[in-house]
Amino acid sequence: MTSRNSFWASCRENHKRRIWVWIVAVLSQLLMYGGMTMIYLSRIRGFHADGSFKTPGEFEQAMCQAAKDALGFSDNLYGCIFILAAIIGMQGFSYLFEQRKVDMYHSVPVSKNRRFAVVYVNGLMIYLTAHLSGMVLGMILSAAQGAVNGEVLAEAGIAFVWNFFFFLVCYHLMILVVMLTGNRFVTISLFLAAAFYEIALNSMFERLRSVFFETYSVHFLQSRPKFSALYDYTSNIWQLKNMPDAAAAARLSMPLVGKWIGISAVLLAFGWFAYRKRPSETAGKAVAHRFLEPVFKVAAAIPAAFTTGALVYDTSYQNEALLVASMLAGGLIVCAVMEVIYDFDIRSLFHHLFSSGVALAGILAIFCVHKWDLFGYDSYIPAQNKVESIAISAGGYYDSYWDENWQYVEQGRFEADHMFLTDVSPVLTLVEAAGQADPEEMEDKRYVEILYRLHSGRQKSRRILVDYDDPDTEETLNRIFRTDAYQNGVFQVMQDQNLLENMNRIYYSNGPAQSVIPVEEADRLKAAWLKDMEQFDFTLVRHNRPCGVICFDYKNYNRRQLLVYNSFENTIAALKELEAYYPMELDAADVESVTVTCYHNELAEQENPVDYGIEARAVAETEAWDYTDYSVSETFYEEEQIAQILPHLYCNRVDAPWSRYKDLDDNYSVEVVFKRDTTYPYERDSYYFAYSFYAEQVPAFVAEATAYTGEE
């Protein structure tokens, strides 16, 4: 009992010495939570006063959502928590920075373990009291305005756990840093460096791979820091804010919290061990243990050197010689500065040259590995018997993707989660051919992203360059495109079991026309479209452009798009039965005018035949005022002429993924204006619609009317 009373008596005594920390912590949390709550709720009340909510239920729901935003997961808190953790951790053990205080504390008959525990527990009490005070204030303010329900309480509770363990990681990191340093400046510098170090290292390697590796890809896999709580917090907070309910937020946040618990335990163990081993006479020195000085120097010099090099590399238009020189110079400067900090003496600039040489050698080694691909990154092709499955993104197509919580999902993530090609030989054939091809000889080069899933459980992503105009490539892609595995990973509509859930409307469009279809027909249209998709392959989409698109619009601006081709007989028949089908070719009777512009690219190329790079472009920019405009426009009003033009046009509003660039004539642009009194269901908000001519289908009279004569 005496021991317990002595512990809490020590805690009370320690609290008296930390009054200013208490004030800062409590005031910051009260202001953050109180301010956010009042601002968010006031905003909703302002919307309500303007008539934005049709029913009392909608207003109540909006108020509760505002309370969730303020009391739950907020992107406004992590900076405050990070700073509080640093202040509480450093101030609690700041006596270690002054020899006089160290001697005084160590003269008291209290064990090191007891002294550490008292300061540590008091730091937790300061944070918990301040954070809970802020949350309680926010909850009271919300309840007073009827903005608290079970969902608000649940999310606030989960967010409290999330924020507490983020604080714990930062708090323990600062404690460890204090034990390794001897003055406040070095402590703050090392704490910031440690908090951002993995993020900086990851960014460095990502940049090097992107610069030097031709097959480097982040479409499916992106290297992310594994142990940085700061990165975990900032990269997930927006998704947590937008989760539909507390249960979904818990499923995302709790695994990260579990990781943070492990990291904080390791940091605390190292911090306590460093405290036990810290010599008393190190107070006031830069680093508590001399053997750590070269370690810190090398660790700091490498990412700092590459940061300097990246800045010079970008501003010098990718000059590799300057990149190497600036990296070495930056690394040398950092090493010299750290030696000065260690000894607090400008004469120490070039002390301990061996560790400086190690840092420079490390910088050069990392550069050489990436510059000459010494580990064979670009040449990597897994053996077929080692690959379990593959996901491939062949470019061209994009749609809206979302998960079961109606949250946006990146295309690469969706493809990785839903595409499992077990017949891997076509993809490996494509990769091998790409490695032997010369990009300069490709007619239509496109990037293809690949994700290898190996039997070992590892995943590797690569990017290759293929020629879409190559017959062998076309045949290989046909073998891939025809599989259910590929189509299920590209078209999310194939995964939808209930199309009608949260659907707002359906319409068919050929560009200008928008014919609305009853939402009850969604399943019927999908069934017809799936029947036509049995003919889907690369040849179909490469040599044919869609004649229109069926759009399923959902809440939160989500949309499904079903591309319709002229050969999709079942889909077109269903659209015709619903009186919703309009072909790509327009009727001249509905068109007021057609304006054709010819840019005469052949003349512009003669004036500027070769682009020799950056210097030539810079000269061209300075002489832009002297550039000759060769474009000629002509507007056609006669119905007979319009009727001869329309069959050769394709609407630019209809996306045509995987199609050939040269199928359309880029030397001409066309603007079609509809008659105002026509019954054609064109989008009335648009003044005109942009079209292009099919290649080599420009009528002779149009070419003649838009010929360049040299007259202004």
Steps between C-alpha positions, in 0.01 A plus 500: 500500500784734583659436163175570320439821689858605430448443127190716481658760726788516252248537219331793673835665560594451135169650384581822683809538284300451181228761545572677170481169312161433661378842390622458142359149468155570646452833322606360163255209522213714627557749219536231234192299592288792612592705195447219249166407652365855498624571147367177348160520668468871422567425135217246486264741672588759239419255221171422675411867518557522123256216443755236402319224691153393393399313815583518873649152470753616241599792723541274803709256299723783375548630854604156623740466209653837591543380858669184369737710291593706807518227764601203289776466243629847420794604287537810718629309804812309405724808495383605844542147640846469344615828659343415837678164506829675429446765770382257767775247429785751487389719791453204732862389467653840425695494824740264318619796293651688798776352715388689810149354483632153424717511812207625707256235377752219537578608856141422601468144634265388221579221257541572129204277422275694739611836363441383140159357585385817677589728208361254246164449674459872559547562128220255422275665759559844350405385151201289604357773721542765232366284217200375695423854616490617140280209393259550790469869417430419137247234600318744731485763226369241253243357742371847578411535129356150464793372296594190699386146428644152536702526181663824618594342832635186333718685251625740767604202713686330214666829404610546862679163491652589159630836622625364832723235348629745241593723793660203673732427207608865477534526880720191522707616204571830672593320823750285309643805325543684831695206637736507201569875501622764740346835403168630377604607151644161412203328664246689290703450183543127558133456591386664175756304302393170659129573448546574129801277430323198353281726291810674365679171428196358324467815290869482411483142371171565320656791317813307406296211363277732299802677347718202415278193465303479176262234635432673832129514575279628782169406336445187707757527776648811650779483753375645827664554839432197718573635847417870478196580713501852356462359148232253612303779662518755218448252215190339654324786676297615198375150434408462867316833496286380209415154633123439504490385862712433807526128426663567162735752662597244763583240235749738343644669809536217751762298305711815482446561870620145566817576305548824692473315831788275397711792376436706813593202721833459319573873520419506872723201565790664317430830674507340844816306415671816371394681819656229711825513301519878466811641674429791735781711358345519152270789597550787258677292236351451155484120514497290816711217358804576289465185286163629369649813343625335177179297478284812513732680257489230233125446546429872458742562214357243257137624467612863532747452214237347274256778583761753392576299189134473405458878517804559280401217264154650443619857456784399266273311261611153615875552488649187657847646546355782708286246686808306614698814582217656700437177690863472605517870587176479697616191687835660583333818627264304725790299641695818573204674662430203724861492618468868595179426689657206681792706633341848491818612328536632143849352487349152503375531142717222365544279804440125472549483124465122502129514585458780246663275242262219594206734444628611158575141403147402598358781288704392198414134552126568508530717189700238309259220590214696345689661214635173360225275639755277673232277652318442171175682574410570137599155375289315756255249353379229739504138397155376400494228766564761771200717411168429667296766316534832323304825482553717195388850412521539124415869500228681311200426720397677817180494701387602848590237757375482857481254787209364701501819710462717187851631546714580197748229405801562279501312172818309583362389834176378344683310229733344756207394718290350219730385219667160537637371171613144567595440138813710529674395178345776278614771741851358529514475120403867481771592752771305318406660167504847658851440633627422148316779317646837406273784622620721214350258247158476667210649307261539793682446828296469818587415858366179652506453879556151643468353849667164563368293790760237580443166671730621776242764594705791370363748248697696241376767261654606172419719201580408141474685170315316222407582142121486458547494122710185507300192382670269750416739784140514382470122502656474845270767640203317344586195710498722810194714420279200426536351848236548770781574746608805303150634436398457866800707601426784257121535493361532851146468368573129464546485878181691584230276640245774559519771238196687631642574845547877533449552127383846395447460126596319179558659164648412163722748319665515161668827595239774456190286563398400850197270504381418851405139576290377796729372776298177516657404167853485645516122533353451153761726343779334695389154387494608135839668534656192665371287216673729250819504709554137399656643183722741695869488421785735413432488126143620556597804707813572301337523157155626600383806685196493730178630346381611843504433871241397763550690826375386840514797738517434876522705815823684586549570128599138432437365153512175306566517126415223251669557167278410204646398163321464169537122524317488837172383347332399826576828673394713204179297462413558867570873464279518191216330685535763770504774234837612633740413219650774283777408256830683482412636156274805525210604279567815301141613562587545872819703443514877466862529391837326489824694548818332378849621592807375319827562685730419209746315716714426196579871461571547870739204492683656205546818698625307808618168354705368794483542875855467624401504864489750779708773335293490182178517698632792703579689177157417363339640815692826473401533135138400553379842389639425152314168465288462183142384548413272209153402621204563269135471607186468293138471611250300295128576521351323199329174591640324195858578596436415865358162394826423319708590805311324781568135400874562539492641854566350844395680819791576730277468806485123461815348639663233282748308715772292334410642155761618252601864512530512122137394449404867537639790302681733741538764228132596526256587775123526454230683694140388453216736597146359526181677405323640800159372390612143426356211704840335508579454873834677501629652821345846498763651728766460232533753220691268269651151495855411402556237233793363299525362150586138454844475342506552123124568490497880466267588208679668211287814513583541872874466432471755222302747712755483784812509283771743610542790257734720697243781516410645837 
